[in-house]
Amino acid sequence: MRRKTTKYVSKDDALKKLQRYCAYQERCHKEVRQKLYDLNIYGDDLEDIIVDLITDDFLNEERFAKMYAGGKFRIKKWGRIRIKQELKLRRISAYCIKKAMAEIEEDDYIKTLCEVIEKRRGLVTEPNEFRLKGNLAKYAISRGFETSLVWDEIKKMKF
């Protein structure tokens, strides 16, 4: 059995690779750190590269959080709870999470919640109105929308 040989990557080469990696799309510190581990960069070299990326504005946690939250809200139609959970998993600071959440307009949020509920309503064939409402609520809540907000919107709907 052959052993996998690890190729040594110089600090300068790793920095260039990470600059391209960060320029391609916004990255969080955790992703960059993992990429450096994959390149077998550790210790002071790793920290120096991260500092260089931050200094040259390739890596910006607040910008990442705003882009991530906006994208997941607009494209995947996730609610605030789900977005916050995902940002916390990526070890984003509370300050940056708060800034990212502020980017989501309340009117757009309610409109998106209604779209999610309506789309699900078209897919579910449940004759019992009580069960239908429960199914719609459960689905919207699982997408990360707040329970009270979901039920407020379902109560406004005509069945």
JOKADA-V874875 format. One record per pair of residues at least 4 apart in sequence whose ideal C-beta (glycine too) atoms are under 8 Angstrom apart, sorted by sequence separation. I is the first residue (numbers start at 0). J is the second residue. D is the distance in Angstrom with one decimal. If there is no record, write none. Layout:
# JOKADA-V874875
i & j & d
I & J & D
I & J & D
This chain:
# JOKADA-V874875
i & j & d
8 & 12 & 5.1
9 & 13 & 6.8
10 & 14 & 6.4
11 & 15 & 6.6
12 & 16 & 6.3
13 & 17 & 6.2
14 & 18 & 6.3
15 & 19 & 6.7
16 & 20 & 6.2
17 & 21 & 6.1
18 & 22 & 6.1
19 & 23 & 6.5
21 & 25 & 7.7
26 & 30 & 4.6
27 & 31 & 7.3
28 & 32 & 6.0
29 & 33 & 6.4
30 & 34 & 6.4
31 & 35 & 6.5
32 & 36 & 6.6
33 & 37 & 6.4
34 & 38 & 6.6
36 & 40 & 7.2
40 & 44 & 5.2
41 & 45 & 5.5
42 & 46 & 7.3
43 & 47 & 6.0
44 & 48 & 6.4
45 & 49 & 6.5
46 & 50 & 6.3
47 & 51 & 6.4
48 & 52 & 6.4
49 & 53 & 6.4
50 & 54 & 6.1
51 & 55 & 6.1
53 & 57 & 7.7
59 & 63 & 6.4
60 & 64 & 6.3
61 & 65 & 6.5
62 & 66 & 6.2
63 & 67 & 5.9
64 & 68 & 6.1
65 & 69 & 6.1
66 & 70 & 6.0
67 & 71 & 6.2
68 & 72 & 6.1
69 & 73 & 6.0
70 & 74 & 5.4
71 & 75 & 4.9
72 & 76 & 7.1
77 & 81 & 4.3
78 & 82 & 7.1
79 & 83 & 6.1
80 & 84 & 6.5
81 & 85 & 6.4
82 & 86 & 6.3
83 & 87 & 6.3
84 & 88 & 6.5
85 & 89 & 6.8
87 & 91 & 6.8
91 & 95 & 5.0
92 & 96 & 7.0
93 & 97 & 6.3
94 & 98 & 6.6
95 & 99 & 6.3
96 & 100 & 6.3
97 & 101 & 6.6
98 & 102 & 7.3
103 & 107 & 6.7
104 & 108 & 6.6
105 & 109 & 6.5
106 & 110 & 6.3
107 & 111 & 6.1
108 & 112 & 6.4
109 & 113 & 6.5
110 & 114 & 6.5
111 & 115 & 6.4
112 & 116 & 6.5
113 & 117 & 6.1
114 & 118 & 6.1
115 & 119 & 6.5
116 & 120 & 6.1
117 & 121 & 6.7
118 & 122 & 7.0
119 & 123 & 6.1
127 & 131 & 6.4
128 & 132 & 6.4
129 & 133 & 6.6
130 & 134 & 6.1
131 & 135 & 6.4
132 & 136 & 6.2
133 & 137 & 6.1
134 & 138 & 6.4
135 & 139 & 6.4
136 & 140 & 6.1
137 & 141 & 6.3
138 & 142 & 6.8
140 & 144 & 6.1
144 & 148 & 5.9
145 & 149 & 6.7
146 & 150 & 6.5
147 & 151 & 6.3
148 & 152 & 6.6
149 & 153 & 6.3
150 & 154 & 6.2
151 & 155 & 6.8
152 & 156 & 6.9
8 & 13 & 4.9
21 & 26 & 5.1
26 & 31 & 5.4
35 & 40 & 4.3
36 & 41 & 7.2
40 & 45 & 5.0
52 & 57 & 4.4
53 & 58 & 5.0
58 & 63 & 8.0
70 & 75 & 7.7
72 & 77 & 6.0
77 & 82 & 5.4
86 & 91 & 4.3
91 & 96 & 5.6
103 & 108 & 5.5
125 & 130 & 5.1
126 & 131 & 8.0
139 & 144 & 4.8
144 & 149 & 5.1
20 & 26 & 6.7
35 & 41 & 7.8
52 & 58 & 4.0
53 & 59 & 7.3
71 & 77 & 4.5
125 & 131 & 4.2
140 & 146 & 5.6
8 & 16 & 7.4
40 & 48 & 6.6
77 & 85 & 7.9
91 & 99 & 7.8
123 & 131 & 6.3
36 & 45 & 7.8
49 & 58 & 6.9
86 & 95 & 7.5
87 & 96 & 7.1
125 & 134 & 6.0
140 & 149 & 5.6
21 & 31 & 6.8
35 & 45 & 4.9
71 & 81 & 7.5
72 & 82 & 6.5
86 & 96 & 5.0
136 & 146 & 7.7
139 & 149 & 4.4
20 & 31 & 7.4
71 & 82 & 5.4
120 & 131 & 7.5
123 & 134 & 5.5
123 & 135 & 7.1
32 & 45 & 7.0
35 & 48 & 6.3
83 & 96 & 5.9
86 & 99 & 6.7
136 & 149 & 5.2
139 & 152 & 7.9
17 & 31 & 6.3
20 & 34 & 6.0
35 & 49 & 7.6
68 & 82 & 5.0
71 & 85 & 7.0
136 & 150 & 6.1
139 & 153 & 8.0
67 & 82 & 7.5
119 & 134 & 7.6
120 & 135 & 6.0
119 & 135 & 5.6
17 & 34 & 6.4
32 & 49 & 7.0
82 & 99 & 7.4
83 & 100 & 7.0
136 & 153 & 5.7
16 & 34 & 7.9
17 & 35 & 6.9
31 & 49 & 6.3
67 & 85 & 7.4
68 & 86 & 7.0
82 & 100 & 7.4
135 & 153 & 5.9
67 & 86 & 6.6
116 & 135 & 5.3
119 & 138 & 4.8
119 & 139 & 7.3
28 & 49 & 6.9
31 & 52 & 6.6
79 & 100 & 6.0
132 & 153 & 5.4
13 & 35 & 6.6
16 & 38 & 6.9
64 & 86 & 5.8
67 & 89 & 7.9
116 & 138 & 7.8
115 & 138 & 7.5
116 & 139 & 5.6
79 & 103 & 6.8
115 & 139 & 5.6
13 & 38 & 5.3
132 & 158 & 7.4
13 & 40 & 5.0
31 & 58 & 6.0
64 & 91 & 5.1
112 & 139 & 6.4
115 & 142 & 5.9
131 & 158 & 6.9
63 & 91 & 7.3
79 & 108 & 7.4
115 & 144 & 7.3
8 & 38 & 4.8
10 & 40 & 7.2
28 & 58 & 6.8
69 & 99 & 7.7
78 & 108 & 7.9
128 & 158 & 5.0
8 & 39 & 6.6
13 & 44 & 7.5
17 & 48 & 6.0
21 & 52 & 6.0
60 & 91 & 6.1
64 & 95 & 4.1
68 & 99 & 3.8
72 & 103 & 5.4
7 & 39 & 7.0
8 & 40 & 6.7
26 & 58 & 6.5
28 & 60 & 6.2
60 & 92 & 6.6
63 & 95 & 7.8
64 & 96 & 6.1
67 & 99 & 6.9
68 & 100 & 6.6
112 & 144 & 5.3
6 & 39 & 7.9
27 & 60 & 6.5
61 & 94 & 7.8
65 & 98 & 6.4
69 & 102 & 5.6
116 & 149 & 7.6
5 & 39 & 5.4
10 & 44 & 5.0
14 & 48 & 5.2
18 & 52 & 7.0
25 & 59 & 7.7
61 & 95 & 4.7
64 & 98 & 6.4
65 & 99 & 4.9
68 & 102 & 6.0
69 & 103 & 7.4
78 & 112 & 7.2
13 & 48 & 5.9
17 & 52 & 6.0
22 & 57 & 6.4
60 & 95 & 5.1
64 & 99 & 3.9
68 & 103 & 6.6
72 & 107 & 7.9
76 & 111 & 5.5
21 & 57 & 3.9
27 & 63 & 5.0
72 & 108 & 7.6
112 & 148 & 6.5
116 & 152 & 6.2
120 & 156 & 7.9
10 & 47 & 7.1
14 & 51 & 5.9
18 & 55 & 7.4
21 & 58 & 5.6
25 & 62 & 6.1
26 & 63 & 6.4
27 & 64 & 7.9
61 & 98 & 5.6
65 & 102 & 5.2
112 & 149 & 6.8
116 & 153 & 6.6
10 & 48 & 6.8
14 & 52 & 7.7
25 & 63 & 4.4
61 & 99 & 7.8
76 & 114 & 7.0
18 & 57 & 5.5
72 & 111 & 6.9
76 & 115 & 5.4
109 & 148 & 7.6
113 & 152 & 5.9
17 & 57 & 7.4
27 & 67 & 7.8
112 & 152 & 5.7
116 & 156 & 7.2
25 & 66 & 4.6
25 & 67 & 7.1
109 & 152 & 7.1
30 & 89 & 7.5
84 & 143 & 7.4
29 & 89 & 5.2
29 & 90 & 5.2
78 & 139 & 7.5
81 & 142 & 6.4
82 & 143 & 6.4
27 & 89 & 4.6
28 & 90 & 6.9
81 & 143 & 2.4
27 & 90 & 7.3
80 & 143 & 4.3
27 & 91 & 6.3
78 & 142 & 5.5
79 & 143 & 6.5
80 & 144 & 7.0
77 & 142 & 5.9
78 & 143 & 3.3
79 & 144 & 7.5
80 & 145 & 6.4
76 & 142 & 6.7
77 & 143 & 4.8
78 & 144 & 3.4
79 & 145 & 6.9
78 & 145 & 6.8
